[in-house]
Amino acid sequence: LRIFLGANGLALATSIAGACGMVILLLALKKRFGHLGFRHILPDLIKIIAATLMGAAVCVLLNRTLPEAMGTGRVFIRLALCAGASLAAYAVCCLLLRVRTFTEFVQGIVSRTR
């Protein structure tokens, strides 16, 4: 894919390889342990996917809104802004959607800082 799409093709190929690896590991887990309880985690999984899509949308919109950056420092600042805004949008969505694992994670951090 690198030949046809350049650096984007390399990123796409890496993502496809990661997805294939995940499917293979899930199949191996199911073969070894049997029922994995996907029905139990499906509601949270759907919420996490929705929060991820919102975070990605914020990142893409901010990336298109910010002016072009030249130089390593400015590119890093632009990357940090996009990543930070995306992370904030993801966290807010997870809190609003009441993703159980995310709220447990936040509560664990809060309890350790006290």
C-alpha positions as CSV (number, residue, x, y, z in Angstrom):
1,L,0.0,0.0,0.0
2,R,3.0,2.3,0.5
3,I,3.6,2.4,-3.2
4,F,0.1,3.6,-4.1
5,L,-0.7,5.8,-1.1
6,G,2.6,6.9,0.2
7,A,2.9,7.4,4.0
8,N,-0.8,7.1,4.4
9,G,-0.7,3.7,2.8
10,L,1.9,2.7,5.4
11,A,-0.3,3.8,8.2
12,L,-3.3,2.0,6.6
13,A,-1.3,-1.2,6.3
14,T,-0.3,-1.0,9.9
15,S,-3.9,-0.5,11.0
16,I,-5.0,-3.4,8.9
17,A,-2.3,-5.6,10.4
18,G,-3.3,-4.6,13.9
19,A,-7.0,-5.4,13.2
20,C,-6.1,-8.8,11.8
21,G,-3.9,-9.5,14.8
22,M,-6.8,-8.5,17.1
23,V,-9.2,-10.9,15.3
24,I,-6.7,-13.8,15.5
25,L,-6.2,-13.2,19.2
26,L,-10.0,-13.0,19.9
27,L,-10.4,-16.3,18.0
28,A,-7.6,-17.9,20.0
29,L,-9.1,-16.7,23.3
30,K,-12.5,-18.0,22.3
31,K,-11.0,-21.4,21.4
32,R,-9.1,-21.6,24.7
33,F,-11.7,-20.2,27.1
34,G,-15.0,-20.7,25.3
35,H,-17.7,-18.0,25.9
36,L,-16.1,-14.5,26.3
37,G,-19.2,-12.6,27.3
38,F,-19.5,-10.2,24.5
39,R,-23.1,-9.5,25.2
40,H,-22.2,-8.2,28.6
41,I,-19.6,-5.7,27.2
42,L,-21.4,-4.7,24.0
43,P,-23.2,-1.7,25.4
44,D,-19.9,-0.2,26.7
45,L,-18.2,-1.1,23.5
46,I,-20.8,0.9,21.5
47,K,-20.4,3.9,23.8
48,I,-16.6,3.7,23.5
49,I,-16.8,3.6,19.7
50,A,-19.2,6.6,19.8
51,A,-16.7,8.5,22.0
52,T,-13.8,7.6,19.8
53,L,-15.6,8.8,16.7
54,M,-16.3,12.1,18.4
55,G,-12.7,12.5,19.5
56,A,-11.6,11.8,15.9
57,A,-14.1,14.3,14.5
58,V,-12.8,17.0,16.8
59,C,-9.2,16.2,15.8
60,V,-10.0,16.3,12.1
61,L,-12.0,19.6,12.4
62,L,-9.2,21.2,14.5
63,N,-6.6,20.0,12.1
64,R,-8.5,21.6,9.2
65,T,-9.1,24.8,11.1
66,L,-5.5,25.5,12.3
67,P,-3.1,27.2,9.9
68,E,-0.3,25.3,8.3
69,A,2.7,24.9,10.5
70,M,6.3,25.1,9.3
71,G,9.1,24.0,11.5
72,T,9.4,21.3,14.0
73,G,8.3,23.3,17.0
74,R,5.1,24.6,15.4
75,V,4.2,21.2,14.0
76,F,4.6,19.8,17.5
77,I,2.4,22.5,19.0
78,R,-0.2,21.8,16.3
79,L,-0.1,18.1,17.0
80,A,-0.3,18.7,20.7
81,L,-3.4,20.9,20.3
82,C,-5.2,18.4,18.0
83,A,-4.3,15.5,20.3
84,G,-5.3,17.3,23.5
85,A,-8.6,18.5,22.1
86,S,-9.3,15.0,20.8
87,L,-8.5,13.5,24.2
88,A,-10.7,16.0,26.0
89,A,-13.6,15.3,23.6
90,Y,-13.2,11.6,24.1
91,A,-13.1,12.0,27.9
92,V,-16.2,14.2,28.0
93,C,-18.1,11.8,25.8
94,C,-17.1,8.8,28.0
95,L,-18.3,10.7,31.1
96,L,-21.6,11.8,29.4
97,L,-22.3,8.3,28.1
98,R,-21.4,6.8,31.4
99,V,-18.8,4.3,30.1
100,R,-18.3,2.1,33.2
101,T,-14.6,1.3,32.6
102,F,-13.8,5.0,32.0
103,T,-15.6,6.1,35.2
104,E,-13.8,3.4,37.2
105,F,-10.5,4.6,35.7
106,V,-11.2,8.2,36.6
107,Q,-12.3,7.2,40.1
108,G,-9.1,5.2,40.6
109,I,-6.9,8.2,39.6
110,V,-8.9,10.5,41.9
111,S,-8.6,8.2,44.8
112,R,-4.8,7.8,44.4
113,T,-4.3,11.6,44.3
114,R,-6.0,12.1,47.6
